[in-house]
């Protein structure tokens, strides 16, 4: 069984910073890519950032220059460093990992809430 455990969400003032973590555990041969998504009330889940095993990164236009995704392969963990937070960043943040076990498939974390006050 593979599990993703997220942490780091909370309440922060506009302009502040927060770092989210996503740790994968279980029967894992390799993690091919990890991504962050977010979903605000009444809206669809949207892509935020991703990182591959080769450290290639992609970001949504709305977070470019403010958010940084990184990974620690030894810990099977991905991070999302969020800076200059805005009220519109308020959402549930979800980790997704493309994991190789006996085959390749994606897994979702449970989500962690980020609330940015104005």
C-alpha positions in Angstrom: 0.0 0.0 0.0 1.2 3.5 -0.9 0.3 6.5 1.2 0.9 10.3 0.8 1.0 12.3 4.0 0.8 16.1 3.7 1.6 18.7 6.3 2.3 22.4 6.6 -1.0 24.0 5.9 -2.5 26.7 8.1 -3.6 30.3 8.5 -1.3 33.1 7.3 -1.6 36.8 6.6 -1.3 38.2 3.1 2.3 38.6 2.1 3.4 35.8 4.3 5.1 32.5 3.6 4.2 28.8 4.2 5.9 25.5 3.2 3.9 22.4 2.5 5.4 18.9 2.6 4.2 15.6 1.0 5.9 12.4 2.2 5.3 9.1 0.3 5.6 5.8 2.0 4.8 2.1 1.3 5.9 -0.3 -1.4 7.7 2.1 -3.7 10.3 1.3 -6.3 10.6 4.9 -7.5 8.7 8.2 -7.7 8.7 9.4 -11.2 7.0 12.8 -10.6 5.3 14.8 -7.9 2.8 17.6 -8.2 0.7 20.0 -6.2 -2.9 20.9 -7.0 -5.3 23.2 -5.2 -9.1 23.5 -5.0 -11.0 26.5 -3.7 -14.6 26.3 -2.7 -17.0 26.1 -5.7 -14.1 25.7 -8.1 -12.5 22.8 -9.9 -9.1 21.4 -8.8 -6.3 23.2 -10.6 -2.7 22.4 -11.3 -0.1 24.4 -9.2 3.4 22.9 -9.7 5.2 19.7 -10.6 8.7 18.3 -10.5 10.1 15.2 -12.2 12.8 12.8 -11.2 15.2 14.9 -13.4 14.3 18.1 -11.4 12.3 19.5 -14.4 9.7 21.9 -13.0 6.5 23.4 -14.2 4.3 26.1 -12.6 0.9 27.6 -13.1 1.1 31.2 -14.3 -0.7 32.3 -11.2 2.1 31.2 -8.9 5.2 31.7 -11.0 7.8 33.7 -9.2 6.1 33.1 -5.8 6.0 29.4 -5.3 8.9 26.9 -5.5 8.6 23.1 -5.8 11.4 20.9 -4.7 12.1 17.3 -3.6 14.2 15.2 -1.3 14.6 11.8 -2.9 16.1 10.2 0.2 13.0 11.0 2.1 10.5 10.4 -0.8 9.2 13.9 0.0 8.2 16.9 -2.1 7.9 20.5 -0.8 6.0 23.6 -1.9 7.5 26.8 -0.7 4.9 29.5 -1.0 5.9 33.2 -0.7 4.0 36.5 -1.1 0.8 34.7 -0.4 -2.4 36.3 -1.6 -6.0 35.8 -0.4 -6.7 34.1 -3.8 -4.2 31.4 -2.8 -6.7 30.2 -0.2 -7.6 26.6 -1.1 -7.2 23.0 -0.1 -3.8 21.9 -1.4 -3.3 18.3 -2.6 -0.2 16.3 -3.4 -0.1 13.9 -6.3 2.7 11.4 -6.9 3.4 9.2 -10.0 4.8 6.1 -8.4 6.3 2.9 -9.7 5.5 -0.2 -7.8 4.8 -3.4 -9.8 3.3 -0.8 -12.3 3.1 2.9 -12.6 0.1 4.8 -11.2 -0.7 8.1 -9.5 -1.7 8.6 -5.9 -3.4 11.5 -4.1 -2.8 12.9 -0.6 -5.6 13.8 1.7 -5.1 17.6 1.3 -4.1 20.3 3.6 -5.9 23.7 4.0 -4.2 27.0 3.3 -6.0 30.1 4.3 -4.6 33.6 3.6 -6.2 36.5 5.4 -6.3 40.0 4.0 
